[in-house]
Amino acid sequence: MTLRAMALAVGLATATALTGGAALAQTKDFKIGVVASLSGTFAGPAADSVEGIKGWIKARGLPGRNIVFETLDDETTPVGASNAFRRLAANPDIAMIYAIVPSSSVMAIKSLASEFKVPIISAGAADAIGIPADPWLFKVTPAVKDFMTVLAKYAKDNNYKRIAMLNGTDAFGQAEIAGMRELAPKLGLEIVAAETYSAEDTNYNAQLARIRAARPDLLYSGAFGRNAILVFQQFKQLGLNIHLVIGQSIVTASFFTGIGGAKVADGVMVPIQLGSFGPSVGGESAQLYAELEKAVGHQPTYFNTFGYDVGLITEVGVAKSNGTRQGIRDALEAIKDLPAVNGPVSYQPADHTGQNDRSIAIGRLEDGKPVLPKK
């Protein structure tokens, strides 16, 4: 199937699937463009994010408006993201765009954002997505530095002094290792191995062998999608006796299916946003999590919670604006401490990073669910 044919088919399917029964009785359309990784290594997280957005529409949506989506596949490539974004942004009927793609693809979109002047709510954790801020692009999740801050403090508090890192060669992966290099000496940690992989890799034995030889106390893997599955499988096959921490992108149905079931990953630690801990975090986050769980009909994954937060941000952008691109952009930038599943969202002109390290904790996977450590 060509990209255009796939885009049209998925766009129609998404518009139907993401519009609840209540919306059918509404008459005013609100059109959102979606650049999503429907194929490639980020397809699992993207699918879960879309399910979370569906949950938001079912539970809340935009009163008085029928949400219509036009969706294009970036194929988990920056070039694909740029091309898809250009096509969507050029349509004046599209009021805003979701970028449900990894950091490297978001960065490609960011380079075009001010040219097209359409408000964008994006995935991706790379610091450079939110700082320096592009006036039109708003990321949701904390910056990489926030995740690495939580990871470094966890290592220090648990006496894991020798750290190994395995990261992608993309912008996200390199931001992770750069962040840890900056933090480690400040907290008395030593990075004893810093290995990389590319998205096309299928064998990680060489990297893992070098990591084993470095004798780390803790290995952090920033792999996601297919890479995360293969890294985890080969880690197990080599019988490495290293405390394993993996980035939050693994908490998806596709990862657990790929490794042979959720229980296979029991004991793996994950720095992840608060929404993934469900009711145990309490407060507004727990209340919103309950809304999401009811809407999707199962225990939400991390990326379900991300998708729901995208919807909550959209609500404010539309409700507090005149509905134009400029009006929505201005309303998004004015958001301060908006309650969300994963913690409060705030934007300011110089920083379009929505959440920060307040929204992150490290949990232990138990049957596919992160659980907060007992105090």
N, C-alpha and C positions, 0 to 999 in steps of 0.2 A: 504494500500500500504506500502511495506517495505521501510526503509530508502534508500536502494540501488535502488529499482525500482523508488521511487520518485526522487532520485537524478538524475538518468539517464534520466527520462522523462523531468524533469525541465531543466536539463543541455542542452538537445537537443532543447527544446523550447526556452531557453534563447539565445542559440547561433544563432538561426534563427531570433528571435525577435530583438536582439540587433545588428544585422548586416544589415546596410542599403543597398539600391540598388546599390550605388556606390561601395560598398565593394565587390559585386558579381563579378565585373570586375577585381578585384585585385587577385593576385595569391599567395602572401606570407602571410601565416597564422601567427598570433600572438595570442598565447593561454594564457588566463587569468583564473585562478581558482577563484571561488567565494564561500565563506562561507556566507550564507545568512539565516536570520530567516524567512523561508518561512511559518512556522507555529509557534504558541505560541504567547506570549504577544507582541513581537516586529515585528510581521508580517506586520502591517500597515506601520510603518516607513520604514521597509525594502523594501516593494513594491514600495513606493514612491521614495526611493533612486535608485532602479533599473530603474524606469521610467526616473529619471534624468540622469542616465548613458546612457540610450537609446537616450535621447535628445542630449547628448554630441556627441555620435557617429553619429547621423543624421546631426548635425550642423558642426562637426569638425572631429572627429575620428583620426585615425593614417594614414596619407597619405602613399600609397603604401603597406598597410597591411590590411589583412582581419582579423578582430578581432573575435576570437572564444572563447566562454565561456564554462567552465565546472563548474556546480553549484551543491553544496550540501547544504542540510538543517541542521542547527544546532538545530532546534526545540526550539530556545530561551533558550538553556541550555549550561553551560560551558563544560559539558562532550561531548555533541553533537558537540560543536565548536571544541574541541580538536580532536575528532575522524575525523571530516570532514577535518580539516586542515592537519592532518597527511596524509590522503589519497591523497589530492591534491598536497601537497608539495613533496610527494614521486615521483610524475610524472615529470621526467626531461624535458618534453616538455612544461610544464607550466612555463612561464617566471616571472610571478608575481601573487599575490593573493589579492583580495579584501575581507575584513572582514566586512560585512554589518550586524553587530550584536551588541547587547548592551554591555556596559562596562565590565560586569562580564565575558562575553564570550570572549571579546578581551583580557582580562587579562589571560585567560586560553591559548589563542593562543600565547600571548607574552612569556609565559614560555617555549614555544617550538621553538620560532622564530630562535634563533641562532643555534639550533640543525640542522635545515633544510636549513638555509641560502637561503631563498627566500624572495625578497622584498614584503612587505605587506603594503597596504594602508587601514587604518581602520576607522570605526566609533567609537563611544564611547567618552564620555567627561571626564571620570575619570582622575585625574591628573597623577596617576601612570602609565597610558598607555604611556605617552610621557616622563615622568621624574621618575626615571632615564631612559635614552634612551636605548632601545635595538637597536643595529646597523641595524637591518633588518625590524623594524616595525615603520611606520610613521602614526600618527593620523592626522586628518584633523581639527576637530573642536577645539575651545578653551578649556582650562582646566576648571574643575568645579570651581576652585578658581576664574576664570575670570567671570563666570556667577554669582557667589555669590557676587563678588565685585560690579558688576553692580546692582544687586538686593539690596544690602545693601545701596549703594549710593542713589538709587531710594527711599528706605524707609526713609532715613534720610532727603532727599530733600523735601519729601512730608509729613514729620512729623508723619510717622507711626512708633512709638517708640516701641510698644509691638508686637513682632513677634512670630507667631506660624509656626512650620515646620511639614510637613507630608512627610516622605521619605521611600523608600524601604529599606529592610535589605541587599540589594546587595551592591557591592563595590561603584557603582555610587551614590546610595542614601546616604550611610554613608559618602561619600566624601562631599556631599552637606551639610549635617548637621555639619560636622567637619569644613568646610570652614566658615559657618555662625557663628559658635561658636567663631571662631578666630576673625572674623571681627566685630561682634556686639558690644563688649565693646569699641572698638576703635572709633566707630561712635555714641556712646551714645544710642545704641539699647539694648533691653532686650529680650531674648528668653524666653517666658512664657510657651511654650509647645513645645515638640519635640516628635512626635508620629511616629511610624513605621508600615509598613505593609509588608507582604510577597507576592510574585508573585501569590500564589494560593488563596489569600484572595478574598472573594466576598462581605463581609459586613464590612463597615467601620464606622458604627454608634457609636461604643464605642470610637474610636479615635476622631471622630468629636464631640462627646458630651464632651469629656475632653477638647478639644480645645475650644469649646464654653464657658465652665466653666472658662477657663483661661483668657477670655476677651481680646483677641489680637486685635490690630488695623489692622493687615495684616496676612493672611494665605498664605504660599507658599506650593504648592503641587508639588512634584517631580515625581508624578506617570506618567506612560506612558502605551500605549496600552490599553488592556482591563481594567486594574486597573484604568487608568485615566478616562475612561468612567464611571465606577461605582462610583468612588470618586466624580466626578462632579454631577452625578445624585443624590447621597445621600446628598451631600452638599445642593442642591436645595430643596430636599424633606424635609430636616430639617429646611429650611428657615433661614439659617445662614446669619446674616447681618455683614459680615466681608469682607473687601477688599481682593479679591481673585487674586492671581498670580499663574500661572501654568507654568511649564517648557516647553521649545519649542517643545518637542516631541509630544505635543497634536495637533500641527498644521498639521493634516493629514486628508485626506478624510474619513478614517475609524473612526476617533474620531468624526467628525461632523455627520456622518451617525449614529453612535452609540448613540449620545445624542439627536437625533431627528431633526438635521439640524443645519447649521452653525450659524443661527441667535440666536439660544438658548444660545450661548456662548458670545453674544455681551456684551462688557464691561469688560470681563476678560482680565487681563494684562498678557503679556508674555515677558520674557527676551529672545530675539531671535536674530539671526544673521542678518546682514544688507541686505542680498539678499532677505529676505522675504518682505522687504518694497518696492521692485521693483524700478521703475524709480525715486521715490521721494528722494532716497539717492544720485543720481547723479553720475558722474564720470564713471570709468571703471566698477564698480559694476553694475551700471544701464545698461551699454551697454551689459555686459555679461548676465544679467537677460533677456534683450530683445531677445538675441540669444536663450536662454533656452525656453522662452515663445513661440517663434515661432516654435521651434522644437517639443515641447510637445503638442502644440495646445490649451492650456488653461492656466489660471492663475496658476503659479507654487506654490506648497506647499513648506514648509521649506525643507523637505527631498528631494524634486526634486532638490533644489539648492545645497544641500549637494552632491547628486550624480553627478551633473554637475561639481562641484569642484574636485571630485575624478577623473573625466575624464581629467580636465585641468592639474592636477598634473601628471597624467599618460603620457600626451602628452610630458611634459618636460622630464620626466624620460626616455622615449623611444628616443625622438629626440636628446637628449644630451648624449647618451650612445651608446655602441656597440651592445645593445640588449641582452647581457647576464645578468644573475641574478646579478652578482657582478657589472657590468657596470650600470645597472638601479639603484641599491642601491646607488652607489656613486653619480649618477646624482641627485637623490632625495635629498640626504643630502646636496647637493650644492645649493638647491633652496633658493633664497633670494627675498622676497617681490614680489612673483609671483601674478599678478592680478587674482582675483577669484571673483565669485559672492558674496560671504560672506565676502570679505575683503582679504588683502594680506596674502600669505602663505610663511613662512620661516622655515627652519630647520637648526640646528647646531648639532655637534656631541653629546653634552651633553643633548640636548633638542629636542625631535622629536614631539613637539606640534606645529601643523601647524599654527593655528590662535590664536589670543589673545583677550583681552577685547576691542581692537580697532574695532573689528568686531561685537560687540553686542550693542543693544539698547533695551529699553523696550517699547513695543507697546500695543495698545488697540485693541482687536479683534472687527472687524466690518464686519459682514457677512462672517466670515471665513478668513479674511485678517488682519494681524497686521498693524496698522496705527500709524505712529509716532505722539507723542503728539504735539499739537500746541505750539509754543514758544510765 
